[in-house]
Amino acid sequence: MEAFFAFLVGLLIGSFLNVCIFRMPRDISLIDPPRSHCPNCDAQIRWYDNIPVVSFLVLRGKCRDCKAPISLRYPLVEIITGALFCGCVMVFGVSLISLKYVLFGSSMIALIFADFEERILPDEFTIGGTVVGLVLSWFVPLTPGISYLFVHDAQHKELMSLIESVLGSVVCAGVLWGVGQLYYRVRQRDGLGFGDVKMVMMIGAFLGLQGALLTVILGSIIGSVVGLVYIYMTGKNASTYELPFGSFLGLAATSVAAFGDQVLRMYLRLGN
C-alpha cells in the first residue's frame, strides 16, 4: 500500500518536473502564470486535462483545443518518476534514505530531459541539489572512501560522510572544469558547458568521490558511443554538433546510484 501511494505521489511530482523542464530553461516563472498552457495555441490547460498520464491517454496525446500533438515526454517523465518513488519505498521503506534517493533521482530526471531538449541544466537543480546533497550526507552517511585519510573513527561517521560528499563535489567538478579548459586551449572553442561542471558537483555531493568519478567515466563512455552512432546515422558534423553531455551524465549517475557496486566491478573487469 505504501509503495502504491508512493507511485501516485511520484506521478504528481513528475507532473511538476514537466513544468520545470519546460519553464526553467526558458526563464519562465514556475508560479506565474499559475496554470500551464498549450505551447502551440497558448490555451490554458484545464485541471481535468492535467491529470498525470490519464489525461494524455484520454486526449490521445493531442491538445483539446488545437489538436496539436502533446510531447510523449510528459507521460514518460510522470511514469519514470512514479516508478522511482515506488522503487525507493519498496527497497528502503519510508525513510531518510528514500527521501535522499527520490530527491536525487527526480533531479536527474529533470536534468536529463532539460539538457536533451534545450541543452540547458538549470541552476535550481545543479547548485540547489549540491546544497541538498551536502546536508543529507550528514543524515544519510555515504560509504567511507578517501575520507578515511582525514577521519577514521567509526564514532564520527557523519563527519566522514560530509568530507566524502565535499570531496566528491569539489574534486570531480574541478577535474571536469580542468578538462574543459584544456579542450578550449587546444581547440579554441568550448567543448564542455559550465552547467555540466555544476551537475557533476551536485552528483558528487550525493554520491561521494568514488560515485562521482565512476559517473564521469561511465557518462563519457555512454556519450561517446551514443553520440558517434547518432552523428553517423544523421550525417551531422561531428566537429560542431553539441551533444547533451548532461543527459548522459544523468543516465550514468542513476545507474551508479542504483547499481554502483555492480557497475564498479564490471568496470574493473573491463580494465583487466
C-alpha positions in Angstrom: 0.0 0.0 0.0 2.9 2.4 0.8 4.5 1.6 -2.5 1.3 2.3 -4.4 0.8 5.6 -2.6 4.4 6.5 -3.3 3.8 5.8 -7.0 0.8 8.2 -7.0 2.9 10.9 -5.3 5.6 10.2 -7.9 3.2 10.8 -10.7 2.3 14.2 -9.2 6.0 15.1 -8.7 6.6 14.0 -12.3 3.9 16.4 -13.5 5.7 19.2 -11.6 9.0 18.2 -13.1 7.5 18.5 -16.6 6.7 22.1 -15.7 10.3 22.7 -14.5 11.7 21.0 -17.7 9.7 23.3 -19.9 9.8 26.6 -18.0 13.2 26.7 -16.3 15.4 26.6 -19.4 13.2 29.4 -20.9 13.4 31.5 -17.8 9.6 31.3 -17.2 8.4 31.6 -13.6 7.1 28.4 -12.1 4.2 30.3 -10.4 3.3 33.0 -13.0 1.3 32.0 -14.9 0.0 29.6 -12.3 -1.7 27.3 -14.8 0.0 25.6 -17.7 -0.9 26.3 -21.3 -0.5 24.7 -24.7 2.8 25.9 -26.2 1.2 25.7 -29.7 -2.1 27.6 -29.3 -1.5 29.2 -25.8 -4.8 27.9 -24.5 -4.9 27.3 -20.7 -4.9 23.6 -19.8 -8.0 22.7 -17.8 -7.5 20.9 -14.5 -9.1 17.7 -15.8 -6.7 17.7 -18.7 -3.7 17.9 -16.4 -4.1 14.6 -14.6 -0.8 12.7 -14.8 -0.8 10.0 -17.6 -4.6 9.7 -17.6 -5.2 13.0 -19.4 -2.7 12.1 -22.0 -4.5 8.8 -22.7 -7.9 10.4 -22.7 -6.8 13.2 -25.1 -5.0 10.6 -27.2 -1.8 12.7 -27.0 -3.4 15.9 -28.5 -4.3 19.3 -27.2 -8.1 19.6 -26.6 -8.2 23.0 -28.3 -5.9 23.0 -31.3 -5.3 19.2 -31.7 -1.5 19.7 -31.8 0.4 16.7 -30.6 1.5 16.6 -26.9 5.1 15.5 -26.4 5.5 11.9 -25.2 7.9 13.4 -22.7 5.0 14.3 -20.4 3.7 10.9 -19.6 7.2 9.4 -19.8 8.5 11.7 -17.1 5.5 11.1 -14.9 5.7 7.3 -15.2 9.5 7.2 -14.6 9.1 9.5 -11.5 6.3 7.3 -10.2 8.4 4.2 -10.6 11.3 6.0 -8.8 9.2 6.8 -5.8 7.6 3.3 -5.7 11.0 1.6 -6.1 12.7 3.6 -3.3 9.8 2.9 -0.9 9.9 -0.8 -1.7 13.6 -1.1 -1.1 14.2 1.4 1.7 10.7 1.9 3.2 9.5 5.4 4.2 12.9 6.7 5.4 15.5 9.4 5.1 17.4 7.3 2.6 14.3 7.0 0.4 14.0 10.8 0.6 17.6 11.2 -0.4 17.2 9.0 -3.5 13.9 10.3 -4.6 15.3 13.9 -4.5 18.4 12.8 -6.3 16.5 10.7 -8.9 13.9 13.4 -9.5 16.7 16.0 -10.1 18.4 13.6 -12.5 15.2 13.1 -14.5 14.6 16.9 -14.8 18.3 17.5 -15.8 18.3 14.6 -18.3 15.3 15.9 -20.2 16.1 19.6 -19.9 19.5 19.1 -21.4 18.3 16.8 -24.1 15.6 19.3 -25.2 17.3 22.6 -24.6 21.0 22.0 -23.8 20.5 23.8 -20.5 21.0 22.4 -17.0 19.0 24.7 -14.6 20.9 26.0 -11.6 17.9 25.3 -9.4 18.7 21.6 -9.7 22.5 21.7 -10.0 23.5 24.3 -7.4 20.4 23.8 -5.3 20.9 20.0 -5.5 24.5 20.4 -4.4 23.4 22.1 -1.2 20.8 19.4 -0.5 23.3 16.6 -1.1 25.8 18.1 1.3 23.2 18.5 4.0 21.8 15.0 3.5 25.3 13.4 3.7 25.3 14.2 7.4 22.0 12.4 8.0 22.3 9.6 5.4 26.0 8.6 5.6 27.9 7.8 2.5 30.2 4.8 2.3 33.6 5.9 3.5 36.3 6.2 0.8 39.1 8.7 0.7 37.6 10.4 3.8 39.5 7.7 5.8 42.6 9.8 5.2 41.1 12.6 7.3 38.9 10.8 9.8 38.9 7.1 10.5 36.9 6.9 13.7 33.6 5.0 13.5 32.1 7.4 16.0 32.4 10.2 13.5 30.7 8.6 10.6 28.6 11.8 9.9 31.8 13.9 9.6 33.4 11.2 7.4 30.3 11.2 5.2 30.3 15.0 4.9 34.0 15.1 4.0 33.3 12.4 1.3 30.5 14.5 0.0 32.6 17.7 -0.2 35.5 15.9 -1.8 33.2 14.3 -4.4 31.7 17.6 -5.2 34.8 19.7 -5.3 37.3 17.3 -6.8 35.1 15.9 -9.6 33.8 19.3 -10.6 37.4 20.7 -10.6 38.6 17.8 -12.8 35.8 18.3 -15.3 36.4 22.0 -15.4 40.1 21.4 -16.0 39.3 19.1 -18.9 37.0 21.7 -20.4 39.7 24.4 -20.1 42.3 22.2 -21.7 40.0 21.4 -24.6 39.3 25.1 -25.1 43.0 26.0 -25.1 43.8 23.2 -27.6 40.7 23.7 -29.9 39.9 27.3 -29.2 36.2 26.6 -28.7 34.1 25.4 -25.8 33.8 21.6 -25.6 32.1 21.5 -22.2 29.4 23.7 -20.7 29.8 25.0 -17.2 26.4 23.5 -16.5 28.0 20.1 -16.8 30.6 21.0 -14.2 27.8 22.2 -11.8 25.9 19.0 -12.5 28.9 16.8 -11.6 29.4 19.0 -8.4 25.8 18.0 -7.5 26.3 14.3 -8.2 29.5 14.3 -6.1 27.6 15.8 -3.2 25.0 13.0 -3.3 27.2 10.0 -4.3 30.7 10.9 -2.9 34.0 10.9 -4.7 34.0 7.3 -5.9 30.4 7.5 -7.2 31.0 10.8 -9.0 34.2 9.6 -10.6 32.5 6.5 -11.8 29.7 8.6 -13.1 32.0 10.8 -15.2 33.8 7.7 -16.6 30.5 5.9 -17.4 28.8 9.1 -18.7 31.8 9.7 -21.1 31.6 6.2 -22.4 27.8 6.4 -23.0 28.1 9.8 -24.5 30.9 8.7 -26.9 29.2 5.6 -28.1 25.7 7.0 -28.4 26.9 10.3 -29.8 29.1 8.7 -32.5 26.3 6.4 -33.6 23.8 9.3 -33.7 26.1 11.5 -35.6 26.9 8.7 -38.1 23.2 7.9 -38.6 22.0 11.5 -39.0 25.1 12.7 -41.0 25.7 15.6 -38.7 29.1 17.4 -38.4 31.0 15.8 -35.5 33.1 18.9 -35.1 30.2 21.2 -34.5 27.3 19.2 -33.2 26.6 19.8 -29.5 25.9 16.5 -27.6 23.7 16.7 -24.5 26.5 15.5 -22.2 24.4 16.3 -19.1 21.8 13.8 -20.3 24.5 11.1 -20.4 25.8 12.1 -17.0 22.3 11.8 -15.6 21.9 8.3 -17.1 25.2 7.3 -15.7 24.5 8.8 -12.2 21.2 7.0 -11.9 22.9 3.8 -12.9 25.7 4.3 -10.3 23.2 5.2 -7.6 21.2 2.1 -8.2 23.9 -0.4 -9.2 27.1 1.3 -8.0 28.9 -1.8 -6.7 28.0 -3.9 -9.7 29.0 -1.1 -12.2 32.3 -0.7 -10.4 33.1 -4.4 -10.6 32.1 -4.5 -14.3 34.4 -1.5 -15.0 37.3 -3.2 -13.1 36.9 -6.4 -15.1 36.9 -4.4 -18.4 40.1 -2.7 -17.2 41.8 -6.0 -16.6 
